Amino acid sequence: MMARRQRQITIHGLTIAYHCAGSGPVVLMLHGMAGDSYTWDRVFPVLSRRFTVVAPDLLGHGNSATPATEYSLGAHTNILRDFLLALGHERATLVGHSYGGGVAMQLAYQFPGLCERIVLVGSGGLGPEVNRLLRVLALPGAEQLFPLLCSHKLCEIGRNLASWLGAAGLRVSPEIEQIWRSYESLSDAARRAAFFRTLRAVIDSRGQSISARDRFYLTAQVPMLIVWGSHDAIIPVEHAHQTHESLAGSRLDVFESAGHYPHCESPERFAAALSDFIDSTAEARNSQSNYMRLLRTTAGTSHA
């Protein structure tokens, strides 16, 4: 795994931490809820040989700022657009894992000229079904338990256990590593508050409350790759199949036996699939005028 030093940039007075390396077509990689940019560590070295890979920590996550503010999909996409422009990038292939997939789709919707391609990895925003634990955490008052459940002392015990297992020659799976990293992040009060604001903006007691499916027609001309683990316990793989069937021309790659983190569990396969997708597709050239045409074609009018 490549050792990289994280960089920082200030946008509208807010610190955004990110990793960036390589040259060539720009690939923006967005992590999931309670995650951070380190989720891409296993694929970053390979991809950055051929592409300019940019992997930020979303606001409220990782080492980015944790303001007491709105954490909607739209709020994330607004600052990501400005983040890319501040780095000198006008267009990118958008890669989003889990919650980051929802952010990627929202970014393509709000700023169509920015998006060249979309890659959804175990993505949210494609149907209501989601793991029961997340639905429970969305209930009022759930955050009151976390100072006890995610205390610094418990996190230290977990790190010591992992160290002992490593010394004994035993290693936890990449998926468990990612889940543990997310758990540890919630021991920080500011990140924990941001997590619950983010969670409740997209999930309630019934499941995912926001869906991109009603706007798929707006991205019909955008190349899309859908990657999923067949054993995903967070967001069901059926969402991948349903989305693929709804979008003519989309590609579907289901990683057998992988869970919610196929890019961590099978990094070589993921990097190869992403590279081939970029190499074999022409970048989209969407514009506001094209969106206007699509909306005017599909929008019905009525008179009172």
C-alpha positions as CSV (number, residue, x, y, z in Angstrom):
1,M,0.0,0.0,0.0
2,M,1.4,3.4,-1.0
3,A,2.3,5.8,1.7
4,R,0.8,9.2,0.8
5,R,0.8,12.5,2.6
6,Q,-2.7,14.1,2.7
7,R,-3.0,17.7,1.4
8,Q,-5.4,20.4,2.5
9,I,-7.2,23.2,0.7
10,T,-9.5,25.9,2.1
11,I,-12.8,26.5,0.3
12,H,-15.2,29.2,1.7
13,G,-13.2,29.1,4.9
14,L,-13.6,25.3,5.3
15,T,-10.7,22.9,5.2
16,I,-11.0,20.1,2.8
17,A,-8.4,17.3,3.2
18,Y,-7.6,15.2,0.1
19,H,-5.2,12.9,-1.7
20,C,-4.2,13.7,-5.3
21,A,-1.6,12.0,-7.5
22,G,-1.0,11.1,-11.1
23,S,-1.6,12.7,-14.5
24,G,-4.1,12.2,-17.3
25,P,-7.9,12.2,-17.2
26,V,-9.3,13.3,-13.8
27,V,-11.0,10.7,-11.6
28,L,-12.8,12.0,-8.5
29,M,-13.3,9.3,-5.9
30,L,-15.9,9.8,-3.2
31,H,-16.1,7.6,0.0
32,G,-19.1,6.5,1.9
33,M,-20.7,7.7,5.1
34,A,-18.5,7.7,8.2
35,G,-15.6,6.8,5.8
36,D,-12.7,8.8,4.4
37,S,-10.4,9.0,1.4
38,Y,-8.2,6.1,2.8
39,T,-10.9,3.7,1.6
40,W,-9.3,4.0,-1.9
41,D,-5.8,3.2,-0.7
42,R,-5.7,-0.2,-2.3
43,V,-6.5,1.1,-5.8
44,F,-5.0,4.5,-5.6
45,P,-1.4,3.5,-6.6
46,V,-2.5,1.6,-9.7
47,L,-5.0,4.2,-10.9
48,S,-2.7,7.1,-10.4
49,R,-0.2,5.6,-12.9
50,R,-2.6,6.6,-15.7
51,F,-5.1,9.1,-14.2
52,T,-5.2,12.2,-12.1
53,V,-6.8,10.7,-9.0
54,V,-8.4,13.1,-6.6
55,A,-9.9,11.6,-3.3
56,P,-11.2,14.1,-0.8
57,D,-12.5,13.6,2.7
58,L,-16.1,14.9,2.5
59,L,-17.1,17.7,4.9
60,G,-17.7,16.2,8.3
61,H,-15.5,13.2,7.5
62,G,-11.8,12.2,7.9
63,N,-9.6,15.3,8.4
64,S,-11.9,17.7,6.6
65,A,-13.7,20.4,8.6
66,T,-16.8,19.5,10.7
67,P,-18.9,22.6,10.7
68,A,-22.3,22.6,12.4
69,T,-24.1,23.1,9.1
70,E,-26.2,21.3,6.5
71,Y,-25.0,17.9,5.3
72,S,-27.4,17.3,2.4
73,L,-26.3,15.8,-0.9
74,G,-26.7,19.2,-2.5
75,A,-24.5,20.8,0.1
76,H,-21.8,18.3,-0.5
77,T,-21.9,18.7,-4.3
78,N,-21.8,22.5,-4.1
79,I,-18.5,22.4,-2.3
80,L,-17.1,19.6,-4.3
81,R,-17.7,21.5,-7.5
82,D,-15.8,24.5,-6.1
83,F,-13.1,22.1,-4.7
84,L,-12.5,20.7,-8.2
85,L,-12.4,24.1,-9.8
86,A,-10.0,25.4,-7.1
87,L,-7.6,22.5,-8.0
88,G,-7.9,23.4,-11.7
89,H,-10.2,20.6,-12.8
90,E,-13.3,21.4,-14.9
91,R,-14.4,17.8,-15.6
92,A,-14.0,14.4,-14.1
93,T,-15.1,10.8,-14.1
94,L,-17.1,10.5,-10.8
95,V,-16.6,7.4,-8.7
96,G,-18.8,7.1,-5.6
97,H,-18.9,4.3,-3.0
98,S,-22.1,3.9,-0.9
99,Y,-23.2,7.4,0.2
100,G,-20.5,8.7,-2.1
101,G,-22.4,7.2,-5.0
102,G,-25.4,9.3,-4.1
103,V,-23.1,12.4,-4.0
104,A,-21.7,11.5,-7.4
105,M,-25.2,11.2,-9.0
106,Q,-26.2,14.5,-7.4
107,L,-23.0,16.2,-8.7
108,A,-23.8,14.9,-12.2
109,Y,-27.4,16.2,-11.9
110,Q,-26.5,19.7,-10.5
111,F,-23.4,20.3,-12.7
112,P,-23.9,18.2,-15.8
113,G,-21.0,19.8,-17.6
114,L,-18.6,18.6,-14.9
115,C,-19.4,14.9,-15.3
116,E,-17.6,12.7,-17.9
117,R,-18.7,9.3,-16.6
118,I,-20.2,7.8,-13.4
119,V,-19.0,4.8,-11.5
120,L,-21.3,3.6,-8.7
121,V,-19.8,1.2,-6.1
122,G,-22.4,-0.4,-3.7
123,S,-24.2,2.9,-4.1
124,G,-26.9,4.6,-2.1
125,G,-29.8,6.4,-3.7
126,L,-31.0,3.6,-5.9
127,G,-33.9,2.2,-3.8
128,P,-35.3,2.3,-0.3
129,E,-33.8,-0.9,1.1
130,V,-30.8,-0.5,3.4
131,N,-29.3,-2.3,6.4
132,R,-31.6,-2.3,9.5
133,L,-28.9,-0.8,11.7
134,L,-28.8,2.4,9.7
135,R,-32.6,2.7,9.9
136,V,-32.3,2.4,13.7
137,L,-29.6,4.9,13.9
138,A,-31.7,7.4,12.0
139,L,-34.3,7.3,14.9
140,P,-34.5,10.4,17.2
141,G,-32.1,10.1,20.2
142,A,-29.9,7.3,18.8
143,E,-26.9,9.6,19.0
144,Q,-27.2,9.8,22.8
145,L,-25.8,6.2,23.0
146,F,-22.7,6.8,21.0
147,P,-20.5,8.6,23.6
148,L,-20.6,5.2,25.4
149,L,-20.6,2.9,22.4
150,C,-17.8,4.7,20.6
151,S,-15.6,5.9,23.5
152,H,-11.9,6.5,23.0
153,K,-11.3,3.7,25.6
154,L,-13.2,1.1,23.6
155,C,-11.4,2.2,20.4
156,E,-8.1,1.8,22.1
157,I,-9.1,-1.8,23.2
158,G,-10.0,-2.5,19.6
159,R,-6.7,-1.2,18.3
160,N,-4.8,-3.3,20.9
161,L,-6.8,-6.4,19.9
162,A,-6.0,-5.8,16.2
163,S,-2.3,-5.4,17.1
164,W,-2.3,-8.7,19.0
165,L,-4.0,-10.5,16.1
166,G,-1.4,-9.1,13.7
167,A,1.4,-10.2,15.9
168,A,-0.1,-13.7,15.9
169,G,-0.2,-13.7,12.1
170,L,-3.9,-13.2,11.8
171,R,-5.4,-10.3,9.8
172,V,-9.0,-9.1,9.7
173,S,-10.6,-8.8,6.3
174,P,-10.5,-5.5,4.3
175,E,-14.2,-5.1,4.9
176,I,-13.9,-5.3,8.7
177,E,-10.9,-2.9,8.5
178,Q,-13.1,-0.3,6.8
179,I,-16.0,-0.9,9.2
180,W,-13.7,-0.5,12.1
181,R,-12.2,2.7,10.7
182,S,-15.7,4.1,10.4
183,Y,-16.5,3.1,14.0
184,E,-13.4,4.8,15.3
185,S,-14.2,8.0,13.5
186,L,-17.4,8.3,15.5
187,S,-15.5,8.6,18.8
188,D,-15.0,12.2,17.8
189,A,-17.9,14.4,18.9
190,A,-17.8,16.7,15.9
191,R,-17.6,13.9,13.3
192,R,-20.3,12.1,15.2
193,A,-22.6,15.1,14.9
194,A,-21.8,15.4,11.2
195,F,-22.5,11.7,10.7
196,F,-26.0,11.9,12.2
197,R,-26.8,15.0,10.1
198,T,-25.6,13.2,7.0
199,L,-27.5,10.0,7.9
200,R,-30.8,11.7,8.5
201,A,-30.6,13.6,5.3
202,V,-30.9,10.4,3.3
203,I,-32.3,7.7,5.6
204,D,-35.2,7.4,8.0
205,S,-36.9,4.6,9.9
206,R,-38.3,3.2,6.6
207,G,-35.0,3.1,4.7
208,Q,-33.4,5.4,2.1
209,S,-35.5,8.5,1.7
210,I,-33.8,9.9,-1.4
211,S,-33.7,8.2,-4.8
212,A,-32.0,9.2,-8.1
213,R,-34.1,6.8,-10.2
214,D,-36.7,9.4,-11.3
215,R,-33.9,11.4,-12.9
216,F,-32.0,8.7,-14.7
217,Y,-33.2,10.0,-18.0
218,L,-31.1,13.1,-17.5
219,T,-27.9,11.0,-17.5
220,A,-28.9,8.6,-20.2
221,Q,-26.0,9.9,-22.3
222,V,-23.4,9.6,-19.5
223,P,-21.4,6.3,-19.5
224,M,-22.1,4.4,-16.3
225,L,-20.4,1.5,-14.6
226,I,-22.1,-0.2,-11.7
227,V,-19.9,-2.3,-9.3
228,W,-21.3,-4.3,-6.4
229,G,-20.4,-7.1,-4.1
230,S,-22.8,-10.1,-4.4
231,H,-22.8,-10.4,-0.5
232,D,-23.3,-6.7,0.3
233,A,-25.1,-6.6,3.7
234,I,-25.5,-2.8,3.7
235,I,-27.2,-2.1,0.4
236,P,-28.7,-5.1,-1.5
237,V,-27.1,-6.2,-4.8
238,E,-30.7,-6.1,-6.3
239,H,-30.3,-2.4,-6.6
240,A,-27.4,-2.9,-9.0
241,H,-29.4,-5.2,-11.2
242,Q,-32.4,-2.9,-11.2
243,T,-30.4,0.1,-12.1
244,H,-28.5,-1.7,-14.9
245,E,-31.9,-2.8,-16.4
246,S,-33.2,0.8,-16.2
247,L,-30.2,2.3,-17.9
248,A,-29.6,1.1,-21.4
249,G,-25.9,1.0,-22.1
250,S,-24.8,0.9,-18.5
251,R,-22.2,-1.8,-17.4
252,L,-22.6,-4.1,-14.5
253,D,-19.8,-5.9,-12.7
254,V,-20.8,-7.9,-9.7
255,F,-17.9,-9.2,-7.6
256,E,-18.8,-12.6,-6.3
257,S,-18.3,-13.2,-2.6
258,A,-17.4,-9.5,-2.0
259,G,-19.3,-7.4,0.5
260,H,-19.9,-3.7,0.7
261,Y,-16.3,-2.8,-0.1
262,P,-15.5,-4.5,-3.4
263,H,-12.7,-2.0,-4.2
264,C,-11.0,-3.0,-1.0
265,E,-11.7,-6.8,-1.2
266,S,-10.7,-7.1,-4.9
267,P,-8.6,-4.0,-5.6
268,E,-6.8,-5.4,-8.7
269,R,-10.1,-6.4,-10.3
270,F,-11.7,-3.0,-9.4
271,A,-8.7,-1.0,-10.8
272,A,-8.8,-3.0,-14.0
273,A,-12.5,-2.6,-14.4
274,L,-12.4,1.1,-13.9
275,S,-9.4,1.6,-16.2
276,D,-11.1,-0.4,-19.0
277,F,-14.3,1.5,-18.5
278,I,-12.5,4.8,-18.9
279,D,-10.5,3.6,-21.9
280,S,-13.4,2.2,-23.8
281,T,-16.0,4.9,-23.3
282,A,-16.2,8.4,-24.7
283,E,-16.6,11.1,-22.1
284,A,-20.0,12.7,-21.9
285,R,-20.5,16.3,-23.0
286,N,-23.6,17.3,-21.2
287,S,-24.6,20.9,-20.9
288,Q,-27.4,23.0,-19.4
289,S,-28.9,23.4,-22.9
290,N,-29.1,19.6,-23.2
291,Y,-30.8,19.4,-19.8
292,M,-33.2,22.0,-20.9
293,R,-34.1,20.0,-24.0
294,L,-34.6,16.8,-22.0
295,L,-36.7,18.5,-19.3
296,R,-38.9,20.3,-21.9
297,T,-39.4,17.0,-23.8
298,T,-40.5,15.0,-20.7
299,A,-42.3,17.7,-18.7
300,G,-46.0,17.8,-19.0
301,T,-47.9,21.2,-18.8
302,S,-51.4,21.9,-17.6
303,H,-53.6,24.9,-17.3
304,A,-55.9,25.7,-14.4
